[in-house]
Amino acid sequence: MNVIDVDAHPALEEKYDELVPVLLHGDIELCHYFLDMPKVREYLAGIR
């Protein structure tokens, strides 16, 4: 797991701006604003 300060990276700040916090798996955005556990579980079940 990597935690990245979006505000410290201009390109990420431009891309995610008001969506922080955001949870990604690679380039796939799983959720933003809050942890959407049902969506994360559904995603993880699909990659097994």
Buried (B, 14 or more C-beta within 10 A) or exposed (E): EEEEEBEEEEEBEEEBEEEEEBBEEEEEEBBBEEEBEEEBEEBEEEEE
